[in-house]
Amino acid sequence: MILMLTEKEIKLEKRLIPVFQTRAGEKPVRSARPRIDLKVCTNSYNCIVFCPHDAIDKNETGRPVINYDICTGCLICLRECPTNAISEEREVV
């Protein structure tokens, strides 16, 4: 039997990534959240590939956009961005 993995699964297997769980319907609790500077972003899509919660997707123009209803604030996207286009923003509660 051959097991086929997606590109995201292969990359995630090589790293230890913390995954934060919330109950269905609950918003994630975070103290910080990522912000993408689209003027600096080169569309490498590392943020999309490495986000363990699938909170980042492409909009209709192909630019990455963060769904803050799903984002837990783990900031893995910040560490994986090759152009440092993602910064940390303190969460206002």
Rosetta silent file (secondary structure, phi, psi, omega in degrees, C-alpha in Angstrom):
SEQUENCE: MILMLTEKEIKLEKRLIPVFQTRAGEKPVRSARPRIDLKVCTNSYNCIVFCPHDAIDKNETGRPVINYDICTGCLICLRECPTNAISEEREVV
SCORE:     score description
SCORE:     0.000 S_00000001
   1 L     0.000  131.230  179.161    0.000    0.000    0.000 S_00000001
   2 L  -104.210  128.647  179.214    1.355    3.419   -0.987 S_00000001
   3 L   -97.595  121.921  179.665    0.458    6.374    1.218 S_00000001
   4 L   -98.791  127.055  178.590    0.139    9.647   -0.670 S_00000001
   5 L  -112.159  147.829  174.594    0.759   12.827    1.320 S_00000001
   6 L   -76.929  166.097  178.270    0.034   16.370    0.282 S_00000001
   7 H   -57.629  -40.065  179.883    2.859   18.921    0.151 S_00000001
   8 H   -64.391  -43.360 -179.898    1.559   20.445    3.405 S_00000001
   9 H   -64.030  -38.805  179.396    1.542   17.069    5.192 S_00000001
  10 H   -64.373  -46.433 -179.239    5.090   16.311    4.088 S_00000001
  11 H   -66.249  -37.276 -178.918    6.401   19.655    5.337 S_00000001
  12 H   -71.087  -29.867  178.767    4.519   19.400    8.609 S_00000001
  13 H   -62.408  -27.171 -175.793    5.910   15.907    9.305 S_00000001
  14 L   -84.094   -5.336 -175.495    9.406   17.377    9.471 S_00000001
  15 L  -129.421  152.088  173.491    8.546   19.889   12.214 S_00000001
  16 L   -94.412  109.785 -174.845    7.125   19.787   15.705 S_00000001
  17 L  -116.904  125.304  177.131    4.171   22.138   15.535 S_00000001
  18 L   -70.908  134.581  178.282    1.973   22.988   18.503 S_00000001
  19 L  -119.124  125.036 -178.280   -1.714   22.576   17.727 S_00000001
  20 L  -103.877  129.294 -177.308   -4.258   24.358   19.870 S_00000001
  21 L  -102.895  143.579  171.357   -7.746   22.954   19.984 S_00000001
  22 L  -127.334  157.494  176.944  -10.980   24.822   20.626 S_00000001
  23 L   -72.068  154.513 -179.650  -14.467   23.425   20.963 S_00000001
  24 L   -55.509  130.444  178.180  -16.717   23.622   17.937 S_00000001
  25 L    89.158  -11.502  179.254  -18.164   27.101   17.590 S_00000001
  26 L   -87.886  144.546  173.213  -15.664   28.724   19.977 S_00000001
  27 L   -81.194  146.281  177.779  -13.325   31.465   18.834 S_00000001
  28 L   -65.420  147.187  176.310   -9.642   30.829   19.510 S_00000001
  29 L   -99.357  123.367 -178.705   -8.121   32.603   22.513 S_00000001
  30 L  -144.294  153.078  177.601   -4.898   34.375   21.615 S_00000001
  31 L   -99.243  -16.527  177.971   -2.743   37.177   22.982 S_00000001
  32 E  -143.543  158.912  176.707   -1.277   38.072   19.592 S_00000001
  33 E  -141.141  153.332 -179.769   -2.242   37.666   15.989 S_00000001
  34 E   -79.831  150.437  174.556   -0.364   37.793   12.693 S_00000001
  35 E  -132.913  128.753 -178.239   -0.718   40.657   10.235 S_00000001
  36 E   -95.589  125.336  173.863    0.383   40.352    6.601 S_00000001
  37 L   -90.177  102.368 -174.438    1.976   43.376    4.944 S_00000001
  38 L   -69.351  -14.448  175.639    0.880   42.850    1.343 S_00000001
  39 L   -74.717  -25.653 -179.001    3.416   45.443    0.119 S_00000001
  40 L   -97.757  -27.858 -176.280    6.235   43.150    1.333 S_00000001
  41 L   -61.980  132.699  178.165    4.578   39.780    0.598 S_00000001
  42 L  -107.807   11.683  179.645    5.928   37.968   -2.477 S_00000001
  43 L    60.564   45.170  174.186    3.265   35.234   -2.478 S_00000001
  44 L   -73.636  -23.233 -179.555    5.586   32.392   -1.441 S_00000001
  45 L    65.129   16.401  173.660    2.526   30.896    0.289 S_00000001
  46 H   -59.788  -35.746  179.349    4.661   29.450    3.104 S_00000001
  47 H   -59.842  -41.061  179.642    2.113   30.932    5.494 S_00000001
  48 H   -69.429  -44.383 -176.951   -0.638   28.873    3.860 S_00000001
  49 H   -64.590  -41.893 -172.765    1.452   25.698    3.695 S_00000001
  50 H   -93.419  -10.121  178.968    2.647   25.792    7.312 S_00000001
  51 L   -64.972  115.268 -176.405   -0.490   27.068    9.100 S_00000001
  52 L   -74.713   -5.960 -176.861   -1.591   24.045   11.162 S_00000001
  53 L  -112.919    3.030 -176.369   -5.154   25.386   11.442 S_00000001
  54 L    53.609   40.608 -178.731   -5.776   26.274    7.768 S_00000001
  55 L   -89.174   -6.148 -179.741   -6.489   29.834    8.885 S_00000001
  56 E  -119.419  132.738 -179.764   -4.734   31.392    5.884 S_00000001
  57 E  -141.245  175.314  176.507   -6.029   31.133    2.357 S_00000001
  58 E   -91.567  141.326  173.518   -5.783   33.001   -0.951 S_00000001
  59 L   -85.536 -172.447 -174.815   -8.311   35.697   -1.793 S_00000001
  60 L   -65.455  -19.308  177.909   -9.774   36.178   -5.287 S_00000001
  61 L   -98.095    3.685  177.827   -6.599   37.992   -6.441 S_00000001
  62 L    87.933    7.674  179.543   -4.280   35.264   -5.119 S_00000001
  63 L   -90.590  145.040  178.953   -3.041   37.201   -2.096 S_00000001
  64 E   -69.713  140.668  178.701   -2.883   35.485    1.328 S_00000001
  65 E  -137.848  140.902 -176.350   -5.591   36.454    3.789 S_00000001
  66 E   -99.220  131.601  173.863   -5.987   35.386    7.431 S_00000001
  67 L   -93.001  101.506 -175.919   -9.287   34.143    8.833 S_00000001
  68 L   -71.348  -11.668  173.693   -9.112   35.452   12.416 S_00000001
  69 L   -72.904  -21.958 -179.792  -12.108   33.326   13.417 S_00000001
  70 L  -105.097  -33.939 -174.868   -9.855   30.274   12.959 S_00000001
  71 L   -58.940  131.105  179.439   -6.379   31.708   13.712 S_00000001
  72 L   -97.331   -7.477 -179.159   -5.057   30.726   17.168 S_00000001
  73 L    80.880   23.936 -179.831   -2.136   33.149   17.154 S_00000001
  74 L   -69.935  -21.191  175.990    0.541   30.441   17.135 S_00000001
  75 L    63.788   23.111  173.575    2.574   32.688   14.766 S_00000001
  76 H   -63.273  -35.957  178.635    4.086   29.796   12.835 S_00000001
  77 H   -59.508  -39.040  179.183    3.295   31.773    9.689 S_00000001
  78 H   -61.052  -45.239 -178.969    5.485   34.614   10.977 S_00000001
  79 H   -69.687  -28.482 -175.127    8.463   32.293   11.433 S_00000001
  80 H   -91.593   -9.372 -178.255    7.992   30.639    8.031 S_00000001
  81 L   -74.056  119.559 -176.799    7.635   33.803    5.920 S_00000001
  82 L   -72.441  -17.919 -177.623   10.840   34.215    3.859 S_00000001
  83 L  -108.218    6.146 -178.148   10.320   37.975    3.347 S_00000001
  84 L    55.452   37.998  178.862    9.265   38.884    6.915 S_00000001
  85 L   -82.125   -8.196 -178.817    5.970   40.201    5.550 S_00000001
  86 E  -109.336  128.627  178.860    4.110   38.908    8.618 S_00000001
  87 E  -120.715  165.708 -179.746    4.321   40.747   11.891 S_00000001
  88 E   -95.069  130.862  178.867    2.907   40.158   15.359 S_00000001
  89 E  -118.901  130.819  177.266    0.050   42.371   16.500 S_00000001
  90 E   -65.098  136.902 -179.924   -1.101   42.412   20.126 S_00000001
  91 L   -79.540  130.279  175.812   -4.664   41.141   20.414 S_00000001
  92 L   -94.931  119.619 -175.356   -7.175   43.621   21.778 S_00000001
  93 L   -98.494    0.000    0.000   -9.690   41.787   23.957 S_00000001
